[in-house]
Amino acid sequence: MSDYRALVCSRLGHWSGLAVERVARAPLQRGQVRLRVRHAGVGFAVSLFVSGQYQRKPPLPFTPGTEAAGEILEVAAGVDGLRVGQRVVAALDWGAFGEEVVVGAETVYPLPDGVALGSAAALPITYGTTWAALEWRARLQPGETLLVHGASGGLGMAAVQIGRLMGARVIATASSDGKRALALANGAHHALPADAGALAAAVKDLCGGAGADVVFDPVGGDLFDASLRCVANHARMLVIGFAGGRAAQVPSNLLLVKNVSVIGFNYGQYIGWGLRDERKLHAPAVQAVVGQVLAAIADGRMPPPVTQHFPFERWLEAIDTTMARRSLGKVVLDLEA
Ligand SMILES: NC(=O)c1ccc[n+]([C@@H]2O[C@H](COP(=O)([O-])OP(=O)(O)OC[C@H]3O[C@@H](n4cnc5c(N)ncnc54)[C@H](OP(=O)(O)O)[C@@H]3O)[C@@H](O)[C@H]2O)c1
């Protein structure tokens, strides 16, 4: 193919302004591989990318999408350990919502047998972020209580599954019965409504008064504020995202009283999206994290990601579903070129 179909952002704004176009193949540079994209992960951040509100601002026109699953079509010089035809997932700067993409080899991860390509699009960033945040930053320990907000969403569901695998007692919050049932079916020990007013009492009740040891928060706002009131001594609160629309302000007096740490976590720094591009520096650590995620799924210790699939033609419905809070698990676009 000298060109391929891709969803293109030609000017910054609402995601409904994206359009499917034919895009010319980019030449392959040293150290890169070309992928046939079969499936692409859709996350809340797509809206931020196409409106120009994300910390990364791709040059226009560009194709959004940062998580891809597919096969390697071509390998440039200077790439070790990857070969044509191999099934892989990749973390991209952008470009996953197209039938092909070119990516540096540092953020391409071979899929072991036993990990299905269809659900794998959630793995390189959604699961990489979650595992790294819980292991590197919160240092979650077996037996600790992990409170997960947005637990039926992409990152939240990953935190339920990974937290359970790491031996935590998982309390999930989600906004509907169906979402809470999904969290329970995927490893949560308890599921509570995403109701900030009732959260603190309910969590303390479940913890015998002590509170949660670790909070995984991709939602922010009132839920973060309420979580501060139901954490245990020495708790670690992971600031992951602001899907609820408001970044919470932290009252430092509450942190002092219980020796609580609030920890920001930005996976982007490790995959080349930071102020300096550090993807090569962090590639061994990130590959180790993604490798642990893949191994846990391949050998059955962790269930595969929960995914909700849309054919490429229904890209608008896929993004709308994510943004309207209707998604169950990770929304995936099936390109199947
Ligand atoms: N820190 C990092 O390195 C990193 C990496 C990737 C993504 N993120 C961020 O993490 C956040 C979650 O991403 P995601 O891909 O998991 O999103 P997602 O799949 O859309 O899930 C977000 C969840 O947030 C809850 N929510 C509460 N208020 C909402 C609102 N007004 N609109 C939409 N959802 C709302 C929803 O659950 P309920 O309906 O149950 O409340 C939803 O399931 C985003 O802010 C994203 O930018 C951060």
The ligand as a Tripos MOL2 file, in Angstrom:
@<TRIPOS>MOLECULE
LIG
   48    52     1     0     0
SMALL
NO_CHARGES

@<TRIPOS>ATOM
      1 N1         -1.2880    9.6740   34.4160 N.am      1 LIG1
      2 C1         -1.0740    9.0220   33.2990 C.2       1 LIG1
      3 O1          0.0550    8.6510   32.9530 O.2       1 LIG1
      4 C2         -2.2700    8.6940   32.4320 C.ar      1 LIG1
      5 C3         -2.1840    7.7350   31.4040 C.ar      1 LIG1
      6 C4         -3.3290    7.4790   30.6350 C.ar      1 LIG1
      7 C5         -4.5200    8.1630   30.9060 C.ar      1 LIG1
      8 N2         -4.5570    9.0870   31.9040 N.ar      1 LIG1
      9 C6         -5.7870    9.8280   32.2530 C.3       1 LIG1
     10 O2         -6.6080    8.9930   33.0450 O.3       1 LIG1
     11 C7         -7.9610    9.4090   32.9250 C.3       1 LIG1
     12 C8         -8.8530    8.2110   32.6260 C.3       1 LIG1
     13 O3         -8.5390    7.7120   31.3480 O.3       1 LIG1
     14 P1         -9.3010    6.4140   30.7890 P.3       1 LIG1
     15 O4         -8.7350    6.1750   29.4390 O.co2     1 LIG1
     16 O5         -9.3050    5.3320   31.8030 O.co2     1 LIG1
     17 O6        -10.7770    6.9830   30.6200 O.3       1 LIG1
     18 P2        -12.1730    6.1860   30.5490 P.3       1 LIG1
     19 O7        -11.9650    4.8070   30.0530 O.co2     1 LIG1
     20 O8        -13.0850    7.0920   29.8250 O.co2     1 LIG1
     21 O9        -12.5940    6.0980   32.0900 O.3       1 LIG1
     22 C9        -12.8000    7.2490   32.8770 C.3       1 LIG1
     23 C10       -13.7830    6.9450   33.9850 C.3       1 LIG1
     24 O10       -13.9390    8.1560   34.7140 O.3       1 LIG1
     25 C11       -15.2530    8.2150   35.2410 C.3       1 LIG1
     26 N3        -15.7940    9.5620   35.0880 N.ar      1 LIG1
     27 C12       -16.2190   10.3620   36.0770 C.ar      1 LIG1
     28 N4        -16.6470   11.5210   35.6260 N.ar      1 LIG1
     29 C13       -16.5330   11.4910   34.2930 C.ar      1 LIG1
     30 C14       -16.8280   12.3970   33.2580 C.ar      1 LIG1
     31 N5        -17.3360   13.6130   33.5220 N.pl3     1 LIG1
     32 N6        -16.5920   12.0390   31.9740 N.ar      1 LIG1
     33 C15       -16.0530   10.8380   31.7020 C.ar      1 LIG1
     34 N7        -15.7300    9.9130   32.6450 N.ar      1 LIG1
     35 C16       -15.9730   10.2380   33.9380 C.ar      1 LIG1
     36 C17       -16.0980    7.1840   34.4860 C.3       1 LIG1
     37 O11       -16.5100    6.2090   35.4280 O.3       1 LIG1
     38 P3        -17.8820    6.3740   36.2530 P.3       1 LIG1
     39 O12       -18.9750    6.6720   35.2480 O.co2     1 LIG1
     40 O13       -18.0340    5.0730   36.9020 O.co2     1 LIG1
     41 O14       -17.6510    7.5020   37.1860 O.co2     1 LIG1
     42 C18       -15.1440    6.5360   33.4880 C.3       1 LIG1
     43 O15       -15.2850    5.1440   33.4680 O.3       1 LIG1
     44 C19        -7.9720   10.4950   31.8450 C.3       1 LIG1
     45 O16        -7.9850   11.7540   32.4710 O.3       1 LIG1
     46 C20        -6.6600   10.2640   31.1080 C.3       1 LIG1
     47 O17        -6.1880   11.4460   30.4880 O.3       1 LIG1
     48 C21        -3.4490    9.3570   32.6750 C.ar      1 LIG1
@<TRIPOS>BOND
     1     1     2 1
     2     2     3 2
     3     2     4 1
     4     4     5 ar
     5     4    48 ar
     6     5     6 ar
     7     6     7 ar
     8     7     8 ar
     9     8     9 1
    10     8    48 ar
    11     9    10 1
    12     9    46 1
    13    10    11 1
    14    11    12 1
    15    11    44 1
    16    12    13 1
    17    13    14 1
    18    14    15 2
    19    14    16 1
    20    14    17 1
    21    17    18 1
    22    18    19 2
    23    18    20 1
    24    18    21 1
    25    21    22 1
    26    22    23 1
    27    23    24 1
    28    23    42 1
    29    24    25 1
    30    25    26 1
    31    25    36 1
    32    26    27 ar
    33    26    35 ar
    34    27    28 ar
    35    28    29 ar
    36    29    30 ar
    37    29    35 ar
    38    30    31 1
    39    30    32 ar
    40    32    33 ar
    41    33    34 ar
    42    34    35 ar
    43    36    37 1
    44    36    42 1
    45    37    38 1
    46    38    39 2
    47    38    40 1
    48    38    41 1
    49    42    43 1
    50    44    45 1
    51    44    46 1
    52    46    47 1
@<TRIPOS>SUBSTRUCTURE
     1 LIG1         1 GROUP 0 **** ****
